[in-house]
């Protein structure tokens, strides 16, 4: 079957070496020619590995690059025992997805490989997910998967296959910087932006990654799929954690760690026992329904104390957080994070959940690492979540990095601390 679209005329663009100056070679001025992926070489001589999940986004990514004349190789990762999810609508990485990826590769005429990463995925993502929940956290497994599997192991595989870059179907933008590096930006389509899940991408990885859909909308992507004649053009997007096909993550944790889930108490902010529970993995910070206790006013899960197997509940205002302590911080801004914090603080805009808009905050260096002070506070902040930094609050903001929330400090506790700090500063400068 003939590929429906002919490769377009490639528009080459000359630029000075390093974006700064020409160089002399044997007495003549030479110009480096960069292709559409911002690397040197004709497309047909440039091998690109595309991570193909079987969905419409990665399929269109492969088709677009193939149409531009690149030497495209499709790779699909088998990450877990997908039997239970094979026929479940809305689940990603299922057996049908491998079939769909293979069919797309055949349609556009590229080689396709399925790699067994099941053991790596279990160790790096699933086991850590279970450990995090048992510790009273709310983990974001997609962050760990991108960092440890797709952007580390798969990048190594791409190099072994002779590829110059790895391309994915993520909705995030990557742009070249004047100094020769690259920066990460929010996608043009704010409803599809996936930058929150990619904050842990290192600068070295970013230099080798490309995201062709970052400047497109989902509607445009589906229309391209139809033009390319791809059967996945109207395929539903994945909505669940891929290794939780039933949508019940507690079942996965109990299967992985039998006997680790223990009962405990449900207490109010003063420590009064209101009831009992079957395990803290059944609760998340901010949860209101299904608490199993009755009160004269609405109660929310304020925090989880894993060591004591205690669920602490309180009124909605107790959910307000004004300070966070981070771990595993990754910096993608200019220079280093130490340089950014040389004045003692750095203004950023942060997201603690992928669906929330960025809010103003201050970064600083605390006794135990990087701290974030929120200007207006956030509700329902939980350890284990990602806190992602941006340079501006809207549009295609640059991703400056982020970290995992180690602990959160309630607004009611932060205000006295700020007053104390102000008094200390006044004495020191008075």
Secondary structure, 3 states (H helix, E strand, C coil): CCCCCCCCCCCCEEECECCCECEEECCEEECEEECCCCCECCHHHCEEEEECCCCHHHHHHHHHHHHCCCEEEEEEEECCCCHHHCCCCCCCCCHHHHHHHHHHHHHHCCEEEEEECHHHHHHHHHHHHHHHHHCCCCCCHHHHHHHHHHHHHHHHHHHHCCCCEEECCCCEEEEECCCCCEEEEECCCCCCCCHHHHCCCCHHHHCCEECCCCCCCHHHHHHHHHHCCCCCCCCCCCCCCCCCCCCCHHHHHHHHCCCCCCCEEEECCCCCEEEEECCHHHCCCCCCCCCCCCCCCCCEEEEEECCCCEEEEECHHHHEEEEEEEEEEEECCCCCHHHHCCCCCEEEEEECCCCCCCEEEEEEEECCEEEEEEEEEEECCCCCCEEEEECCCCCCCEEEEEEEEEEEEEHHHHHHHHHHHHHHHHHHHC
